[in-house]
Amino acid sequence: MVTKSPQAAAALPSPQEAAIILLRLIELREKESLPATRVRISELTLRRLWGRSKIRTEFFEEVQEWLARGGWTLFFAHDTYAAIRTNAVRSWARLSSKRLANDLELIRKGKFDFQAYAYLLDDMDDTSDD
């Protein structure tokens, strides 16, 4: 059951309704092609879908909660939004902190050389001009 909110009178969808709108868009895209496990969505598209000039953090987080019920995870990725089917992530390689046991000990002692690994923050695949 879709709950009505005070925003409904102003024709602004609630977070629950916003999640339904996005899932409906994904559903329509899937009917045109193969089932999707991941999609990219521009901020402009989300603002149009949800009738908002700005996507506030609190609203976005509530939409994320509703999408999780539908099996999707929505997130911001650098300069765009993305959604992925939550069950698609289960087949990914899992990381464990055991590989860093020695480094974690050095970090606890204040002796880890973070600067030696600062190169990891340089995104070589980033093609943006910022």
N, C-alpha and C positions, 0 to 999 in steps of 0.2 A: 504494500500500500504506500503510495506517495503521499507524504505529509505536506500540508500547505503551510506556507510561512508568510509573515507579514510582507516579505518581498514580492510575493505572488501578485499582490494588488498593483505593484509598480511594474509588472511584467518582467521582473528579474527572477530568473530561476534560483531556487534554493541550491545549496551544494548537492543534495540528493538529485534534484532535477538536472543540474549541470552534469553530473556523472552519467545520468541516463542519456542526455543529449549526446555526449561524447561516445558512449557505447553504441548508440544508434548510428552515429556517423561511421564508426568502425564496422558495424554490421553491414551498412550499405556498401562500404568499400569492399568488404569480403565477398559480397554478392557479385561484384564486378570482376573479381580476380580470385586468387587463392586465399585461403584463410591466413589471417595475419597473426604473427606472434609478436610483432613490434611495429610501431608506427611513429612517425615524426610529425609534430604539430607546431605550427608557428604560433607565436603569441597573438598575432592578429587574428588568426583563425579561432583561437580560444576566446578572445574577447568578443568576436562576432557571435560565436555559438552561445556564449553566456550573457550577451547583452551588456557587457561592462567596458568602461573606458580604461579601467585598471584592474588587474587581478591581485587582490590583496592576499597576503600570506595566510591569514586565518581562513579565508574562503578556500584557497587552494588546498590547504591541509585537510579541510573537511571533505572536499571533493575527492582527495586521495583516499580518505577513509571509505567513502561510498564505492569508489572504483575497486578497492581491495575486495569488497564483498562480491563484485562481479568478476574477480579473478585477474584484475589488471593493476599494474603499478605505474603511476604517473610521476614524472620527475622533470626537473629543469636540467638541461645539459648544455652548458656553456652559453649558447645564444639561441637555443630552441627548446621546445618541450618534447618529451618522448614518453611513450607508454609501451610497456611490455607485458605480455601475459605472464603472470606470476609463476605458473607451472613450467614455463619455458626455462626459467632460471635454474630449476632443480637439476638439469643435466650439465650445468657448467662445472668446471673444475673448482674445487673447494680449496681455500687457503687456510692454513693453520699457523698459529704463532710459533709452533715448535721450530720452524726453520730459522726463526729469529731469536732463539733462546739466548745465544751468546750476546747478541746485540742488545737485547732487552736487559740483560744483566749490566752491561756497560752503561746503558741509559739510566738505570736505577742508581748507579754509582756516580753519575754525572761525568762519565769518561767517554761517551760515544761521540765520534766526530761527524756531526750532522753535515758539515760543510763538504766532506768527502763524497756525500751522496746528493748534494744539491742539484746535480745534473738531472736527477730523476724528475725534477719539477719542470724541466724544459720539455714541452710537448712538441716533439719533432713532427708529429702528424698534423699539427694545427696549421691550417692554411689561411686563417684569418689574418687581417692586417692590424690587429690591435697590439 
